[in-house]
Amino acid sequence: MSEPRIIRFMRFRRGMAIFSAAVVLVGFVSLVTKGLNLGLDFTGGTAVELHFEQAVQQQEISRALAAANVDDAVVQYLGDANSVIVRMPPQPGDATSLGQKIANLASTPGNPAVVRQVDSVGSQVGDELYANSLMAVGLSLVMMMLYVAVRFRFKFAVGAVISLFHDVLFTVGMFSLLGLPFDLTVLAAVLALIGYSLNDTIVVFDRIRENFRKLRKADAIEIVDISLTETLRRTIMTVATVALVVFALLLVGGPALHWFSVAMLIGLFAGTYSSIYIATSYALAMGLSKEDFIVEVSKEEDDRP
């Protein structure tokens, strides 16, 4: 009977480290220079979602609003050229009446605008939500690090947090690069991805610990490769199952879950990749060895009959 084939994942760890560093750098630069297309939940103000029978030009809607003294309005496409969202600073008056006013201004002969949704959030509430969101992400990363440090070793904990940071920055950076709306549903997806990615990482760490105690003659890189190969089928099945659910949400979940689903799909790729090439690669770089898992027996216990 032939031995099972071992995939040499760690053979490519240096190239993958360069790729990860490039992705993180691009995402960071985009966040610093371009920023996020923050949704109404964070910025405060009024957002009016409009749908047209035919494709429209953003510039034409912006000019029509400016001519009617609707200042500081930002017009963006929402999925296609037939749907736009108009974001404005907090406006006086009833939200429903304001939405209809914007629709009338944006309409053209033969291509009327239909109001799909009107949202309004105070600027102070938006600022508080943004600050609390950053605190939630930071606190979750710290708690994850403490959990892994207690369950495994500190070098594993640092590797896990680095991989989680990579997942967050990858997902948020993609939203920044593509100019996609970032609201509370996307933040919820990011927090869910932190938990999903850590769970996948812990499964890999558990198998590595078992194999270090079982395979005494293999070196660290070989044990990591064996562990990743053994958990690969489970990883593929888990990702496929979650991806099917997310695709269903993307197709039938409606506008409320659209960007949540997009963020989950992006994060699923990042989380699977980071569990293989970031968390474990960092542990190897920190000198992962059998001594990290073998329980030492004291001399008194060893001398007992």
Secondary structure, DSSP 8 states (H G I E B T S, - for coil): --------GGGGHHHHHHHHHHHHHHHHHHHHHT--EE-HHHH-EEEEEEEESS---HHHHHHHHHHTT-TT-EEEESSSTTEEEEEES--SS-HHHHHHHHHHHH-BTTB-EEEEEEEEE-HHHHHHHHHHHHHHHHHHHHHHHHHHHHHS-HHHHHHHHHHHHHHHHHHHHHHHHHT-EE-HHHHHHHHHHHHHHHHHHHHHHHHHHHHHHH-SSS-HHHHHHHHHHHHHHHHHHHHHHHHHHHHHHHHHS-HHHHHHHHHHHHHHHHHHHHHHHTHHHHHHHTT--GGGTS----HHHHT--
